[in-house]
């Protein structure tokens, strides 16, 4: 298949380029900066310069190209702000950016659309010991700043599921780790001795290695059902305390610096919601059954080669 990929140079985008090429697919890679042409060309893709948030410029850039599938993996997470706001660029990419890419899909003639969603769409709260599946309520708002991220996942899913003539598929990824993902970000913070670990009990969540996420994305593109969502996570949920300790060991950084919980909530409210308030265990059984996908890296410790 021929794939138009937005977010081709991101944490999942680069391994996804390799995974698509390895499965024999052709890729048109949307990139914002000409300096990144070589990154995508070296992975066998055709670069097209366009900004997903510039509707008219995007449609002009893809005119004359043809694709069978559009993939939305565009985010703006490389330099996140300390405070999550309604005008956060990644939130805008999941809302207006999805709308623009759906228009682009009609220009290139694509009938299939795969979008990035997140397991945090199940709600930033303590879900207890229940293992969440795609049958659980998605889009649960709980009254904290995390609702902004939940709403953005719902926005992208609804748009692709409701689009006329489009086979929409949503991938609810766990927390990414691996190169250029959460593990690298927290390793950098621990090298600087930044206070990243809330004192006391932390929340638990499900993670996924970016390379496993890329393979799952190809499988969903090839075998996923129209109007279906799939959880893409590894086998073993992990507390944020264990995650940070594992990352420190893997990267050889100082141990995570502990900070009072109230200070995390005050300084970085979104991380407070994520690291303190949210406990969830998520199942990938549907993706395994319907897509034939299982994670190679069963846990963060496996993926970062920490024993």
C-alpha positions, -999 to +999 in steps of 0.1 A: +000+000+000+010+036-004+008+055+029+007+093+036+023+096+071+020+127+093+045+128+122+071+109+103+101+122+123+085+117+158+092+091+185+070+065+168+073+080+133+109+070+126+105+034+136+072+033+118+089+044+086+113+014+089+084-009+098+063+002+068+093-002+044+101-036+059+066-047+051+068-035+015+048-004+017+056+030+001+055+061+022+050+097+016+063+114+047+049+148+058+076+169+075+076+205+086+113+212+083+133+207+051+164+199+073+147+166+082+145+153+046+175+130+051+159+113+081+130+101+060+148+095+027+173+072+045+143+051+055+129+048+020+102+075+022+094+104-001+094+137+019+067+163+014+071+196+032+038+206+049+024+218+083-006+197+093-020+228+111-019+249+079-049+234+061-045+252+028-008+246+026-013+210+035-038+204+007-016+222-018+014+201-007-004+167-012-021+176-045-010+153-072+000+126-048-019+093-044-022+072-013-043+043+000-039+051+037-034+082+058-017+078+092-019+105+118+011+103+142+017+140+145+024+154+179+043+184+194+059+166+224+096+174+219+095+205+241+064+203+262+054+231+285+052+228+323+015+234+322-011+218+300-034+244+284-064+241+261-043+256+233-016+230+237-003+222+202-006+184+205-043+189+215-048+210+185-032+184+163-056+158+175-086+180+169-081+204+140-051+185+127-072+154+123-098+174+104-071+187+080-057+153+074-091+139+067-094+165+040-060+156+027-071+119+026-098+129+001-073+148-020-049+118-023-078+093-027-072+074+006-100+053+019-083+042+051-072+064+080-052+053+111-050+078+140-030+080+172-051+079+203-041+072+239-051+048+268-054+079+290-087+084+272-101+059+297-098+087+323-071+101+346-083+083+378-077+052+398-093+023+379-083-002+405-074-037+396-098-039+367-081-047+334-094-022+309-104-033+274-119-015+244-154-023+258-148+001+287-160+037+287-137+059+266-136+096+271-142+096+309-139+131+322-129+133+359-126+171+365-088+175+364-065+190+338-060+155+322-095+159+308-079+180+281-059+150+268-089+127+272-110+151+251-083+153+224-082+115+221-120+114+218-119+142+192-096+124+168-114+090+172-148+105+166-137+123+135-121+093+118-150+069+128-176+094+115-159+104+083-180+094+052-163+070+029-133+065+053-124+033+071-113+048+104-090+030+129-078+043+163-048+030+181-049+036+219-012+035+227+002+031+261+029+054+273+057+053+248+092+044+259+124+039+238+144+063+218+131+099+218+101+089+240+092+091+277+122+071+288+147+095+271+128+125+284+129+114+320+165+102+317+175+138+307+156+152+336+173+128+361+208+137+346+199+173+356+188+162+390+153+175+384+128+164+410+107+140+390+094+114+415+065+122+437+069+111+474+049+081+484+028+059+462+027+066+425+002+056+399+005+026+376+000+025+338+007+005+307+036+012+285+047+002+250+081+003+233+080+026+202+092-003+180+064-025+192+040+004+186+052+008+151+047-029+143+012-028+158+004+002+136+014-016+104-007-046+115-037-023+122-033-007+088-033-041+071-058-060+092-078-036+114-115-033+111-132-001+101-146+018+131-125-002+155-101+009+183-073-012+196-052-009+228-015-011+220+004-019+252+029-043+266+021-072+289+031-058+323+018-025+337+043-007+358+042+020+385+059+053+377+083+047+406+094+015+391+095+031+356+118+059+367+140+036+386+143+013+356+150+042+333+178+054+357+194+020+357+192+016+319+206+051+311+231+052+340+217+084+354+214+094+391+184+079+409+152+099+406+150+128+430+119+126+452+097+157+456+066+164+477+034+154+461+019+189+466+048+205+448+043+182+418+006+191+416+015+228+420+044+230+396+033+205+369-004+198+374-006+174+344+022+152+357+004+151+390-027+137+373-006+112+354+020+101+380-001+103+411-038+101+404-040+076+375-038+039+380-048+017+350-040-018+337-048-022+300-052-053+279-040-058+243-060-090+239-081-075+211-051-064+191-035-098+195-067-116+184-077-094+155-043-080+143-021-109+151+002-086+171+020-092+203+047-070+218+083-082+214+092-063+245+069-076+272+078-050+298+098-018+302+126-038+319+127-061+288+127-032+264+154-013+281+174-045+288+174-040+326+177-072+347 
